[in-house]
Amino acid sequence: MKVQDENVSEEEVLKIQDAVKNRQPVDFYCYTLTLEQKQRFQSILSVFLDACHENYLFNCLSYCLFELLDNASKANAKRIFFQEQNLNINDASDYQSGMKIFKENLADNKEHYKEELATGKLQVHLQLSADDVICVSVSNNTKITNAEYKRIQDKIEKTKLYNDVSDAFADIDQTEGSGLGIITIMIMLKRLGLDTNCLKFSTSDDETIASIVIPKESLLDVDEIDELSEL
């Protein structure tokens, strides 16, 4: 389903509920990730978690979803930027010089990227599923570079040693920005009692996928849910 700037419809609520009941995935797509669309994706997540009877996960997973959606949208825009600047995204020197101006360029030319993302059919894809695991998956249809993938994996491994965000500042990689998004996701998962291996990244020739995969046996019992108010 394509995401529009509007509330989740009754038809879509029923579609999500049926998907959970039948242990089937449900998919949503968009080209340009506006604030309204991100909020809509979060509303979709809320309906999904309600159907799974795991509402207490919403505060954590909605933050995680916001970060993953933002990363996916920026990754698509980054590919357009590098092509327009005749820079090789796989070349270390080009990558470094391009990233110095990419974020500012993106902020100053939002309408341009909105048109180019749609023209190039560069999508952000949200998939939700609940069978033996609850899975929130965000993908974009561009391939991550080997260097980008290594940075993400290194960050995930380091974050397993952190107890809070303040532990991470010395290790932040400024090439991609503050780097706090993935770090905060990992710490939030840990504070929910979830294994940090729940956050997974994968890539193929035409897609990059970030998923939060939570085995149902790791979810909290009802008596434990009240403890989350202390987080």
Secondary structure, DSSP 4 states (H G I P E B T S, - for coil): -B--SSPPPHHHHHHHHHHHHTT--EEEEESS--HHHHHHHHHHHHHHHHHHT-GGGHHHHHHHHHHHHHHHHHHHHHHHHHHHTT--TTSHHHHHHHHHHHHHHHHH-HHHHHHHHHHTT--EEEEEEESSEEEEEEEESSPPPHHHHHHHHHHHHHHTT-SSGGGGGGG--GGGS--HHHHHHHHHHHHTT--GGGEEEEEETTEEEEEEEEEGGGSPPHHHHGGGGG-
